[in-house]
């Protein structure tokens, strides 16, 4: 379905459509999004880009109250306390280098994120979901807030300029539930089983929370190939 990016090709200025498939409870998705955006800034001489956030649930079976994060990671991955601490520190350092604060002490639980994805879908219909995505990442990974709680989601939506009354209506009514499930099916049926997944022009796939330099090389390569082939 997708072409994987490896080499570097000189680029000319082209427009890119980027689908960023991710979950709000995924720390590598924070790293991936921030690195992608910084790479796009570096490649601004070669490309313009429109980023659409797309849903993916790492833990769709979690109840709204969530699960203790240490118990969750031990059960899901079989990791020891030492391994979890080492991984958390690696993530913290990657985030710090990208200007994002991961606060392990604040984040005690992992939550069901389906309602947050519904809210993001609504925000995208209303204009741009990217500011809300960033705010949800900060609410969870920096402040340790419960992203399954409607009160939290409404407050975060309002903080980025979205209508709080309408946000609550969306959450309380169950709006966009089938839309989100359909988008999730769309990507899993096309082989996306881990996130973040960055899909450029519906053709090129870059997997994982790559360094800024890797994203920049890939973006310039894709732009160059598009220019050469007349697809820009």
C-alpha positions as CSV (number, residue, x, y, z in Angstrom):
1,X,0.0,0.0,0.0
2,X,2.7,2.5,1.0
3,X,6.2,3.2,-0.3
4,X,8.8,3.4,2.4
5,X,11.3,6.2,2.4
6,X,15.1,5.6,2.6
7,X,17.3,7.7,0.4
8,X,17.7,11.5,-0.2
9,X,16.7,13.3,-3.4
10,X,17.1,17.1,-4.0
11,X,13.7,18.8,-3.5
12,X,11.8,21.7,-5.1
13,X,8.9,23.4,-3.5
14,X,5.8,21.2,-3.5
15,X,2.6,20.8,-1.4
16,X,2.4,17.7,0.8
17,X,-0.7,16.2,2.4
18,X,0.3,14.5,5.6
19,X,-1.9,12.1,7.6
20,X,-0.5,11.7,11.1
21,X,-1.9,8.5,12.6
22,X,-1.5,8.3,16.4
23,X,-2.9,7.9,19.8
24,X,-3.0,10.5,22.5
25,X,-1.6,8.0,25.1
26,X,1.4,7.3,22.9
27,X,4.6,9.1,24.0
28,X,6.4,8.3,20.8
29,X,3.5,10.0,18.9
30,X,4.4,13.2,20.8
31,X,8.0,12.9,19.7
32,X,7.0,12.0,16.2
33,X,4.7,15.0,15.8
34,X,7.1,17.5,17.2
35,X,10.0,16.1,15.2
36,X,7.8,16.1,12.0
37,X,6.8,19.7,12.5
38,X,10.4,20.8,13.1
39,X,11.5,18.9,10.0
40,X,8.8,20.7,8.0
41,X,10.1,24.1,9.3
42,X,13.6,23.1,8.2
43,X,12.3,22.1,4.8
44,X,10.1,25.2,4.3
45,X,12.2,26.1,1.3
46,X,11.1,22.9,-0.4
47,X,7.6,22.1,0.8
48,X,4.4,23.4,2.2
49,X,2.4,20.8,4.2
50,X,-1.1,20.2,5.5
51,X,-1.2,17.9,8.5
52,X,-4.4,15.9,9.3
53,X,-4.5,14.0,12.6
54,X,-5.9,10.6,12.3
55,X,-7.2,8.2,15.1
56,X,-5.5,5.1,16.4
57,X,-6.2,3.4,19.8
58,X,-3.4,1.5,21.5
59,X,-5.8,0.3,24.3
60,X,-9.4,0.4,23.0
61,X,-10.5,-2.1,25.7
62,X,-9.5,0.1,28.6
63,X,-12.4,1.3,30.8
64,X,-12.9,5.1,31.3
65,X,-11.2,5.0,34.6
66,X,-8.1,3.6,33.0
67,X,-5.4,1.4,34.6
68,X,-2.3,2.0,36.7
69,X,0.4,2.7,34.2
70,X,3.0,0.5,35.9
71,X,0.6,-2.4,36.0
72,X,-0.5,-1.7,32.4
73,X,3.1,-1.8,31.0
74,X,4.0,-4.8,33.0
75,X,1.0,-6.7,31.8
76,X,1.1,-5.6,28.2
77,X,4.9,-5.7,27.6
78,X,6.3,-7.8,30.5
79,X,8.6,-4.9,31.3
80,X,10.4,-4.7,34.7
81,X,10.5,-1.6,36.9
82,X,14.0,-0.9,35.8
83,X,13.2,-1.3,32.1
84,X,10.2,1.1,32.5
85,X,12.4,3.6,34.3
86,X,15.1,3.5,31.5
87,X,12.5,3.8,28.8
88,X,10.8,6.7,30.5
89,X,14.1,8.5,30.8
90,X,14.9,8.0,27.2
91,X,11.5,9.4,26.2
92,X,11.9,12.3,28.6
93,X,15.3,13.2,27.0
94,X,13.9,12.9,23.5
95,X,11.0,15.2,24.5
96,X,13.3,17.7,26.1
97,X,15.4,18.0,23.0
98,X,12.2,18.8,21.0
99,X,10.8,21.3,23.5
100,X,8.3,19.0,25.2
101,X,8.1,18.1,28.9
102,X,7.3,14.5,29.9
103,X,6.5,14.4,33.6
104,X,6.5,10.8,34.6
105,X,5.6,11.6,38.2
106,X,2.4,13.3,37.2
107,X,1.2,10.5,34.8
108,X,0.1,7.6,37.0
109,X,-2.6,6.0,34.8
110,X,-3.3,5.2,31.1
111,X,-6.8,6.0,29.9
112,X,-9.3,5.1,27.2
113,X,-8.8,7.7,24.5
114,X,-11.9,7.1,22.2
115,X,-13.8,10.2,23.3
116,X,-10.7,12.3,22.8
117,X,-10.5,11.0,19.3
118,X,-14.1,11.9,18.7
119,X,-13.4,15.4,19.9
120,X,-10.4,15.7,17.6
121,X,-12.6,14.5,14.7
122,X,-15.1,17.3,15.5
123,X,-12.3,19.9,15.8
124,X,-11.0,18.9,12.3
125,X,-14.5,19.4,10.8
126,X,-14.5,22.8,12.5
127,X,-11.2,23.8,11.1
128,X,-7.9,22.5,12.5
129,X,-7.4,19.7,15.0
130,X,-3.7,20.1,15.4
131,X,-3.7,22.7,18.2
132,X,-6.1,20.4,20.2
133,X,-3.8,17.5,19.6
134,X,-0.9,19.3,21.0
135,X,-3.0,20.5,24.0
136,X,-4.2,17.0,24.7
137,X,-0.6,15.6,24.6
138,X,0.4,18.3,27.1
139,X,-2.6,17.7,29.4
140,X,-1.7,14.0,29.6
141,X,2.0,13.7,29.4
142,X,3.0,16.9,31.2
143,X,0.1,17.3,33.7
144,X,-1.1,13.7,34.0
145,X,-4.7,14.6,33.4
146,X,-7.5,12.1,32.8
147,X,-8.2,12.3,29.0
148,X,-11.3,10.1,29.3
149,X,-13.0,12.6,31.6
150,X,-15.4,14.9,29.6
151,X,-14.7,17.8,32.0
152,X,-11.0,17.6,31.1
153,X,-11.6,17.3,27.4
154,X,-14.0,20.3,27.3
155,X,-11.5,22.4,29.3
156,X,-8.7,21.5,27.0
157,X,-10.8,22.2,23.9
158,X,-11.8,25.6,25.3
159,X,-8.1,26.4,26.0
160,X,-7.3,26.3,22.2
161,X,-10.3,28.4,21.3
162,X,-12.9,25.8,20.6
163,X,-16.5,26.3,21.7
164,X,-16.9,24.6,25.1
165,X,-20.7,24.2,24.9
166,X,-20.4,22.5,21.5
167,X,-17.5,20.3,22.7
168,X,-19.6,19.1,25.6
169,X,-22.5,18.4,23.2
170,X,-20.3,16.3,21.0
171,X,-18.9,14.3,24.0
172,X,-22.2,13.8,25.7
173,X,-24.1,12.8,22.6
174,X,-21.6,10.2,21.2
175,X,-21.3,12.2,18.0
176,X,-18.7,11.0,15.5
177,X,-18.2,7.6,17.1
178,X,-18.8,5.7,13.9
179,X,-16.7,8.3,12.0
180,X,-13.7,7.6,14.3
181,X,-14.2,3.8,14.1
182,X,-14.3,4.0,10.3
183,X,-11.1,6.0,10.1
184,X,-9.4,3.5,12.5
185,X,-10.5,0.6,10.3
186,X,-9.3,2.4,7.2
187,X,-5.7,2.5,8.5
188,X,-5.6,-0.9,10.2
189,X,-6.9,-2.5,6.9
190,X,-4.0,-0.8,5.1
191,X,-1.4,-2.3,7.5
192,X,-1.0,0.4,10.2
193,X,-0.7,-1.6,13.4
194,X,1.7,0.7,15.3
195,X,2.0,4.4,15.8
196,X,3.0,7.0,15.0
197,X,2.6,6.5,11.3
198,X,3.2,9.4,9.0
199,X,1.6,9.0,5.6
200,X,2.6,11.5,2.9
201,X,0.4,12.1,-0.1
202,X,-1.4,8.8,0.6
203,X,1.6,6.9,-0.7
204,X,4.7,7.2,1.4
205,X,4.9,5.8,5.0
206,X,7.4,6.9,7.7
207,X,7.0,4.8,10.8
208,X,7.9,5.7,14.4
209,X,9.1,8.7,16.3
210,X,12.0,9.4,14.0
211,X,14.6,12.1,14.6
212,X,14.1,15.5,12.9
213,X,16.9,14.8,10.5
214,X,15.3,11.6,9.3
215,X,11.9,13.3,8.7
216,X,13.6,16.2,6.9
217,X,15.5,13.8,4.5
218,X,12.4,11.9,3.8
219,X,10.3,15.0,3.2
220,X,12.9,16.4,0.8
221,X,13.1,13.1,-1.0
222,X,9.4,12.8,-1.5
223,X,9.1,16.4,-2.6
224,X,11.9,15.9,-5.1
225,X,10.4,12.7,-6.5
226,X,7.0,14.4,-6.8
227,X,8.5,17.3,-8.7
228,X,10.4,15.0,-11.1
229,X,7.3,12.8,-11.7
230,X,5.0,15.8,-12.2
231,X,2.8,14.8,-9.2
232,X,3.4,18.1,-7.3
